[in-house]
């Protein structure tokens, strides 16, 4: 299960990097809009718990775009072949 999670995260990272490379190659074009634009679900601003002695902040943000989804799909295919 941990191996699957690691492979999915790596697939998303590689897909995002490929999307950013495509965005720099074709700035302002249709390819940039398709591969690099996405949604950013998460906690904004982070949740804060202040206990006067210690303050804890918890937050996360995820960038999901077409290239990261393609990377996750490719990672799933690779995982199934292992």
C-alpha positions in Angstrom: 0.0 0.0 0.0 2.8 2.4 0.8 4.5 1.5 -2.5 1.3 2.4 -4.4 1.1 5.8 -2.5 4.8 6.6 -3.3 4.3 5.7 -6.9 1.2 7.8 -7.2 2.9 10.8 -5.6 5.9 10.4 -7.9 3.6 10.2 -10.9 1.8 13.4 -9.9 5.1 15.2 -9.4 6.5 14.1 -12.7 3.3 15.0 -14.5 3.3 18.4 -12.9 6.9 19.0 -13.9 6.1 18.0 -17.5 3.1 20.4 -17.5 5.3 23.2 -16.2 7.9 22.5 -19.0 5.1 22.6 -21.6 3.9 25.9 -20.1 7.4 27.4 -20.5 7.8 26.2 -24.0 4.4 27.5 -25.2 3.7 30.5 -22.9 0.2 32.0 -23.4 -0.9 29.3 -25.8 -3.5 26.7 -25.7 -1.1 24.0 -24.5 -0.3 26.1 -21.4 -4.0 26.5 -20.6 -4.6 22.7 -21.0 -1.6 21.3 -19.2 -0.7 23.8 -16.5 -3.9 25.4 -15.3 -5.8 23.5 -12.6 -7.5 23.7 -9.3 -5.9 24.1 -5.8 -8.0 22.5 -3.1 -6.8 22.8 0.4 -6.9 24.8 3.6 -6.3 28.5 3.0 -5.4 30.0 5.4 -4.1 27.2 7.6 -6.1 26.2 10.7 -4.3 27.5 13.9 -4.7 26.2 17.4 -3.2 28.7 19.9 -2.8 27.3 23.5 -0.8 30.3 24.7 2.1 27.9 25.5 2.3 26.4 22.0 0.7 27.3 18.7 0.0 24.7 16.1 -0.8 25.4 12.5 -2.2 22.8 10.2 -2.7 23.3 6.5 -2.3 21.7 3.1 -2.8 22.5 -0.6 -2.9 20.3 -3.6 -2.5 21.5 -7.2 -4.4 19.3 -9.6 -4.1 19.8 -13.4 -4.4 17.6 -16.5 -0.7 16.8 -16.6 -0.6 15.6 -13.0 -3.7 13.4 -13.6 -1.9 11.9 -16.7 1.1 11.3 -14.5 -1.0 9.5 -11.9 -2.6 7.4 -14.6 0.8 6.4 -16.0 1.9 5.6 -12.5 -1.1 3.3 -12.0 -0.3 1.5 -15.2 3.3 1.0 -14.1 2.2 -0.2 -10.7 -0.2 -2.8 -12.2 2.7 -4.2 -14.2 5.0 -4.6 -11.2 
